[in-house]
Amino acid sequence: MLIDIVPALEKLPVDRAWSMSIVIKSFKGRKDVEVHLFRPEWDCLEEESYDWDVVLGDPMHPDMDADIGSGRKLVMESFTPEERDMMVAYFQERYKGKLEAIRSCPIDFPVPLGIPALCDITEGKDIGFILFDKIPNYTLPFPIRGFFDLSQHPPIVEAQQQ
C-alpha cells in the first residue's frame, strides 16, 4: 500500500488544512476507486476562532458569486495533522489488504471561493458516500465520510479485458 503525505511548503494559516483520500482496490464492481475523506461535522467554536479573511480568498472566477459558507465548510471538513496521522494508522491497519493507497496533502490557501464542500454534494447514480463511522468496530474519535464517483472508474470486467 502506497502512503503519500505531501508536506506543506509553507506555514499553514490553520491546523485544519489537510485533505485525504484513499484508493480502494475493488469497490462496487470498480477497480481502484478514489474516495475523498472528510469530516461531516465540526465544533462551531473552532469555526468561529478562525480569521476567515486570511483563510478564504477570492472567487475562482471574477464574475462568480462568492459562497463564503461553502469555503468555510471546505476548511472545516478537512483534517488536522493529528487527525490525519490517526486516520493513516487506522486505514493502514483496518483495510490493509483492500487499499491501494492513502494520500494526503494540504489544501491551498487562501481557499478560493467556488469549490464545493464535499458535505454539500448530493448523492446520485454514480456518486455516493461511505459512512466509515457507521461501520462496526470503528475506533476513531471523530466521524469520517468518504465521497466517491464511480463514473470516474471503469468496471472491473472492462479493466480486465484491456
LINGILIN-V65936 format. One record per helix or strand. SS is the DSSP state (alpha for helix, beta for strand). FROM is the first residue (numbers start at 1). TO is the last residue. Records with the same first field share a line. If there is no record, write none. Layout:
# LINGILIN-V65936
SS->FROM-TO, FROM-TO
This chain:
# LINGILIN-V65936
beta->2-5, 18-27, 30-38, 56-59, 79-79, 99-106, 111-113, 127-131, 145-149, 155-155
alpha->44-48, 52-55, 68-76, 81-94, 118-120, 132-134, 150-152, 156-161
